[in-house]
Structures are given as structure tokens and as C-alpha cells.
Amino acid sequence: MVETVSTPAMERDADARFDAVIVGAGFAGLYLLHRLRGMGLAARVYEMGQSVGGTWYWNRYPGARCDAESLAYSYSFSAELEQDWEWTERYATQPEILRYAEHVADRFDLRRDIRFERRVTAACFDDAAGEWVVETDRGDRARARFCIMATGCLSVPQRPAIEGIDDFAGNLYQASRWPHEPVNFAGQRVGIIGTGSSGIQAIPVIAAEAGHLYVFQRTPNFSVPACNAPLDPAWVAAFKAHYREHRALHRRGAGSGFGDLEIEPREHGPAAETAAELSDADVHDILENYWNHGGARFIGAIGDTLMRRETNQLVADFVRAKIKATVRDPATADALCPIDHPIGTKRICVDTGYYETYNRDNVTLVDVARNPIERVTPTGVTTRDGHFELDTLVLATGFDAMTGALQRIDIRGAGGARLHEAWTAGPRSYLGLMVCGFPNLFTITGPGSPSVLSNMLVSIEQHVDWIVDCLRYMDAHGWVRIEPEQQAQDTWVEHVNEVANATLFGEGGSWYLGANIPGKPRVFMPYAGGVGPYREICDRVVAAGYEGFRFAGA
Ligand code: N01
């Protein structure tokens, strides 16, 4: 065990020694630091932002809020914290979630081990010493037995390669790198590129303020209403009185880890397992019920929506009918109806007044699939059919998801093997936790785990707890090195693919597959087997003496 090193916040770590280096101070990094401290280990966290919060630190765009419900999207590790913290809305806003992350950092005194405004550039395993050597862009160099990547699944923005974009003379903003100071759209001509979750949340809020908003849409997405509302204190009190049981349901559920957190209806599973045995009227009633209830759970209303094409078609038709009933201009409504992918195979968006926004006189939808963007000029956006003069251009163009943050670090494992090369054909891992050839390197919510298909807080806590138990196990047995076996990794990758292939996900052309990044291998990256079954697999691996992992002593 390494003695705690105290480096003043602005000084560089010069060959400082720790038990573990953690990369990232989002929800994963914060909880991990807290747990490692609890084991008496010395840990250093490097974080790119000026403060904690990860995705909620960076994504400050107008309208940003969580699409998971507040009482589920929160830490469960401290009963006091979960009782004390008061969420105000069913879906918390970005500022509220950031305040929560800041509160956790202060409450558990985490900041003193975090070095901010540091981007980790390299992490190399020193075979002889059995240590990771981690370097930052500010010249820090730290050595640690364990290196744990808490780098987030959606932390590297994707800036589109549109000709002339850097010459735009107005205000250019990227949704996921939004300025900290207020942005004023009043009276302006604003353009936004991108209609994924970020764009769909930002568009109604920007439209309410801008002089005119031009939405440059290449591919429409399915969106369901959030039906957000202030939380009823009596309902919250009743929920909190049984928090432990609720949390257990979130963790053990077959789906994405939101369990029973529904205000109405309170079913714990889908309303029906399959549409095959239902009349069209029954399907419609179920969907209407979930639609009116709001939220992403709509996609789970009928159990086989992501497995059976016919069910998927019914659900997609229902949403397309809603779009057409909401948007008054038929041509705009048509252009907003997704037809290129099965519903749910791209992350379903959750909105507040998105489709209604297109009924405003100051909003124009520009279909850039038909009328492609040719270039950005200093004064606006030029498409094949015309030019749009703009004062402000917003990019809501997504992320290099799941592998982007890891691939941007020069990670070298045993014998100098590069992660970049090991993952040329797509990410390969054992359980999404470790990679063959990279001893003592863990990834929190890495590719091959439920991660982005789940309630991230549930998955983060599960991975952190698993890693902490593993480190205790190593300590108890005198092991200093852990690495997955090749066979175990290959079998797991095969299983991840098999589960994905039984769904319609492969047809989504989504960032889940890396399809939004030119040249990125098309591999379905998250594990689609559900958080409960995944947890059982991880627990079984432990019960079998960490089956599939190889340990070594000093
Ligand atoms: O990114 P996206 P996002 N020209 O990749 C378009 C999470 N999240 O930031 O589909 C024109 O979904 C692109 O068009 P196309 C959530 O998991 C959560 O919105 O490639 N358009 C697409 O419309 C989510 O899924 C929350 O044709 C271009 C858009 O940009 C994930 O983050 C909130 C283009 C990118 O959509 C990513 O969402 C926000 C170009 N050159 C995000 N390049 C909540 O919790 C890209 N596009 C609520």
C-alpha cells in the first residue's frame, strides 16, 4: 500500500506513486475514489474539466437534462445521501445534476485527490515494475499498480468535417462543449446541425428565444415526450421510505436498470411480452398509455419491440402517427418521420415540446438529406438549394462513443502492446471490465458491458463495487497482477455479439455501432443482455474464483 502523497493542486505530479490512478472525475471516478479511499488505498484522479461531474460538467447546452428519472439516476451507496438530497423534477436539469456531483465531491471530501484541467495523454505498463505510468498534458507523471479508466462513454465530441466550418464568423457552439457564461439568442438567426438527443432537447429552448431557428436535419430520430413535472414531495417520501427495495429492483431487473421507477403505471415489466397475440386496438391502448406517461420506458411497453420486426413496425407507426398529428405542416411532419431504422435501435430521444416546436413561425426544418449542406461560409450555411444567413451556429453532432476517450490515450500494455492496435477491428474485452494483454487496467462501463443501454449510475456502481472487491481479493491472496485469459475474452465477445444479433440493434446505423464516425469499425459495442443478467454473470465469475482471469504474485 502506498503512503498518500500530497501534491498542492496546481503542482505537477513528478513520478508520484499511488496505488491507483483514475482517469476522469465524473460519476464513475468520484465513486471509485471514495471506495478506494475506504480501502485505505492512495489514488490520484486526473480530470480534464475544471471541476467534477463529467458529462454533466461539459453538456451545458440549453435544455440539457437527464432522460433517466432523478430518483433512479443517483448514487445508492450512501443511504444518508439518498435521503438528504432533494431532486426537484422527475427528470433533473443539467445544473441540478452538476450541483449533485459537486455536493458528492464536497460531502465525501474527494477534491483533494483530484487534479483538474489535466488530460491524460499516455498510460504505459512498466513490465519490470508491474506498474502503470500515467502522463498528462500538463506534464504530470504518476506510477500506480492499477490504472482505472472512468473516461465515460460519451465524452469525446464529434465535430463534423464540413467544409469552411472554421471560417464561420458568427458564434459557433458545440453542444457538448458549451460555454459556462450565458448564451443569448434573442433576435438572432440561429442554425443547429444535429437532431439526436442533444439537438432534440436544445431545439425547443433555443426556438423560444431566437429570432429564427433553422434546424439542419440529416436523419430524423424517434422521440417520446418526457412528461416532465415537479416531483410530488409526498410521492418522493413514500418512494424514499423503500429506497433499498427500489434500488434492488433497479439492479436485478432484466432490462436497463430503471426497475419500478414509474409514477403511473407502476408495472414492473412490459405491459405485454409480444404484440403477436394482441389486437391492434390493444397494442394501441398500451402504447397510448406509455406515451401519455412519458419517458424512454415507452420502448419497453411491449417486450419484443427490439426483437421482432412486426412489433417494432407497430410501435414505429404509432410514433409516426403522433408526429403527423402534432406537426401542422404535412411536408415538415413527413420529413420528421424516421423511416431508416427500427425504433429503439438508435437511442430513443426524450423531449419536451420537440415536435410542437415545428409549429412555430420562427422555426424552419431544413432537410439536408435531400438538400445537402455544401459548406459553411463566414455568414452562414450553404446547402445545394440555397444559403442560410446565420448569427449563431450550434453543432449537436454527437460523440466518438464508448471507445473514443480510450483510443485518444496512448495506452500500452504488457510488452508495449497498444490498445489502439488491439482494437483495430473494434473493441474486445472480458465483461467490459478488462482487456487481454493489459494487466491491472480496468474500464468502468467499458464496451462489452451494459453501459449505455442501462441506467449509467446502476452500471457504474456495479463496476466500481466489482473492481473494489477484486482488489480486496488480490490483496487477501497476495496477488499483484490480474489479466483476463484470451479464451475468456473471446468467449465473452462472442456472447456479446450473439445477444446483439438476436435483436434489431444491428440495423440502427447508430453510434452504438460506431456508425457515426467515418472509418470506425462497425461493432455493436454495449452488452444488450440487461443489467440483472449481466450482474449475475459477473457474480458467477467471482464465485468461481474469478473465472477467466489470471492472477500473479509479486
Ligand atoms: O448525438 P447523436 P447526441 N451533417 O449522435 C447529426 C446521450 N445523450 O449528442 O443521424 C448533418 O445522437 C446526426 O445526423 P445523422 C444519448 O445517449 C443523452 O444528440 O448522422 N448532420 C445526428 O442527427 C444520446 O444518444 C442525453 O444523419 C450531422 C446528430 O448530428 C447520445 O448522448 C442528452 C452531421 C448527432 O446525434 C448522443 O446524442 C444528450 C453532418 N455532418 C445526449 N454529423 C440525455 O440524457 C452529425 N450529424 C437526455
Boltz pocket constraint, residues with backbone or C-beta under 6 A from the ligand:
constraints:
  - pocket:
      binder: B
      contacts: [[A, 65], [A, 66], [A, 67], [A, 68], [A, 154], [A, 160], [A, 161], [A, 162], [A, 193], [A, 194], [A, 195], [A, 196], [A, 197], [A, 198], [A, 199], [A, 201], [A, 216], [A, 217], [A, 218], [A, 219], [A, 347], [A, 350], [A, 368], [A, 373], [A, 396], [A, 397], [A, 398], [A, 399], [A, 452], [A, 511], [A, 516]]
      max_distance: 6.0
